[in-house]
Amino acid sequence: MIGEIKIDLFRMSVTVFESDAERCEFLKSNGVEPEATGYCLASAHRDYNAEGRPFFSMVIKPGAGMSGWAHECAHIADFVMDQIGIPMGMENYEIRGYLVQRIFSGLQDMMDVPQ
């Protein structure tokens, strides 16, 4: 595991992994059957445990560029907004923007990239 990004305002977090196998092993050890994984350099996921609790995660493999990071951060922001019932659309674009910024900033800190 690379680390965890806290989204304090919504009491949620995103766990970041370096490989699909690492992600699947971690989730299974926490009672979650992970969704299918891809073969991309970066991916975003929302999985659920048996009680319906969501687990948000990203896989950021070596070689993934920052544009891919931004793409996956946008997916996580969408997952979070959907999870807490904030409708997507122009009326909430600022909330989404702040979420993407927070997640991306956390990823930059984790990957030790200057902001």
RAZIRA-V815502 format. One record per backbone hydrogen bond with DSSP energy under -1.0 kcal/mol. CO is the residue of the C=O (numbers start at 0). NH is the residue of the N-H. If there is no record, write none. Layout:
# RAZIRA-V815502
<<CO;NH> <CO;NH>>
This chain:
# RAZIRA-V815502
<<2;15> <4;13> <6;9> <6;11> <7;10> <11;6> <13;4> <14;57> <15;1> <15;2> <16;59> <18;22> <19;23> <20;24> <21;25> <22;26> <23;27> <24;28> <26;29> <26;31> <27;30> <40;60> <42;58> <44;56> <46;54> <48;51> <52;48> <54;46> <55;14> <56;44> <57;16> <58;42> <60;63> <64;68> <65;69> <66;70> <67;71> <68;72> <69;73> <70;74> <71;75> <72;76> <73;77> <74;78> <75;79> <76;80> <77;81> <78;82> <79;83> <80;85> <88;91> <91;95> <92;96> <93;97> <94;98> <95;99> <96;100> <97;101> <98;102> <99;103> <100;104> <101;105> <102;106> <103;107> <104;108> <105;109> <106;110> <107;112>>
